[in-house]
Amino acid sequence: MRGGLYIAVAAVLGALLANLLLADSGYVALRFAGHLIEMSAVTFVLLLIVAYFVVRAVSRAIRARQLWRRNQEQRRLERARRSLGQGLLELSAGEYDAAEKTLTRYARDAENPVAHYLVAARAADLQGAAQRRDELLARALETSTDRRAPVLIMQAEIHLKHKQLASALATLEQLEASGESSARGLLLLSRVHRQTGAWQRLLEIEPRLRSTRGIPPAVADETVAQIYLDRLKAAGAAADPAQLASAWKDISKTLARRADIVVAYARAAMACDDHEAAEAELRGSIERAWDENTVLTYGELETDEPFQVLERAESWLPEHPEDAALLLTCARLAARAELYGKARSYLETSISIKPRLEAYQLLASLMEQLGERERALKALNDALAFAVGRKAKLPKIHTRRWLDRRQGDRRR
């Protein structure tokens, strides 16, 4: 409709112009490069109109070619986007081979091909195809010219998954050197240092763990606590008092009040044959805050004054008379003090409140040493029933009939 309007307006204007030019068609002279070009005004106007349409046609042809190229590029980008979505769905559905093929088919046409290669590498890893996975990660590194952190982080995670600590450490050090380290990269680095026992390097990155955005303070605290837990356990395994003293000295006052830290220190001290120091720390921790694991560890003490340790444990009974862990601890300490009747009573009460395999085992061992074999066997049977979750059901054996059958078998 608009085109028809344009034609009508042009016809009217042309008619008016023709009427004006009938009387005098005008004269136009152009001098160009030493030549004189003469023509009527009407001819000049027509030439201008023709030139305008020629220029417009050429411009449209150029624009059409650019538009075609742009449309082709948009089609490729849209196809790549669809393949990324399809690949993610296939990966979630467990179709790892299909996901890998879908993601790599149009990766080069994607606006961000790194995403395609990373997800495809994950799919290859889930198939156990280590070589294809590494090739895809290498392609991702080649295409990620500005940001290498996502690729290096995934590479480190895969190395950690397969217990390749040296490779994971090398990848994370490369990430650190690139200056693109993030919260996730720093947490992975702390995890590698912890698993390799590099406590000093963990301590060096502790300030960064606390200051890096994206790492909650609780996570940083837990990471630091694990450093000292590992140090204490290593000192206990080596039975090295100097190493234990150094680790305990480095622990902050806040961490030294944590129950798990105190238990780790106490067990390491007992391994170093320093039961008095272990007793003091365990007792202080129990009196600050009641903790079942700490109470049970108190029962492992072997001091030179077993009666004194037993009295301290029994002093907590009025406030915790139904605590099975405390009763088990009192039983152990009573047995160490050679108060076997008291130990038996504590054990039976602890089992009646909350059965534990270790309580059954201690009771069976105590009964056997006291010569009560039947009671020891009963405790072991009860322990097996507790471990299995039910008692074995057998038909009642008639002793007389069983003896007659055995004798008949012998005569034959």
Buried (B, 14 or more C-beta within 10 A) or exposed (E): EEEEEEEEEEEEEEEEEEEEBEEEEEEBEEEEEEEEEEBBEBEBBEEEEEEEEEEEEEEEEEEEEEEEEEEEEEEBBEEBBEBBEBBBEBBEEEBBEBBBBBBBBBBEBBEBBBBBBBBBBBBBBBBEBEEBBBBBBBBBBEBBEEEBBBBBBBBBBBBBEEEBBEBBBBBBBBBBEEEBBBBBBBBBBBBBBBBBEBBEBBBEBBEBBBEBEEBEEEBBBEBBBBBBBBBBBBBBEBEBBEBBBEBBEEBEEEBBBBBBBBBBBBBBBBBBEBBEBBBEBBBEBBEEEBBBEBBBBBBBBBBEBBBEBBEBBBEBBEEEEEBBBBBBBBBBBBBBBEBBEBBBBBBBBBBEBBBBEEBBEBBBBBBBEEEBEEBBEBBBBBBEBBEEEEEEEEEEEEEEEEEEEEEEEEEE
